[in-house]
Amino acid sequence: MPKYNRQFDLNQDELSLIETALRERSARLVDAKAVAEHGNVSQAHIEDTIRAGEELLGRLHNQKVFYRPKKQVYIGG
């Protein structure tokens, strides 16, 4: 059975493109959810898909290494 590649080499622009695409997909799904009838099976599927996309965005965010100067006072914001 083939193994998945667990190591990816993405630059900041490529990662930003992926995040933007996930956010746009989520926005379209939210619009589709608003159109779907309440309690419909498709609405539950849409909610699950939105949740999966948000979890993926969270995992991508948690893997980022944010820059902090070591010799200067860091002022966040």
Steps between C-alpha positions, in 0.01 A plus 500: 500500500645842408595743775397864508757777472504669840766759412406799285717791393269800456599865493294778660319590177395140436377458857310828476335380178386178671361693798317745272348215301380329819343824628324563167372143497372545854320821401327323208398214730355744754291655220387152390410415860280810522310385190461140620191407696532467876553142615584382150768231468690720255517777761666263747746397230574867426562567872741205519686624192527852643629361829762286323625802306523713814690223680744479209553878511567468873757225449676707232507799735641292787789377282618849409816638657452865585799736503606664824823697533732345758714803586234770499189561702206337324188712467213289370206625310 
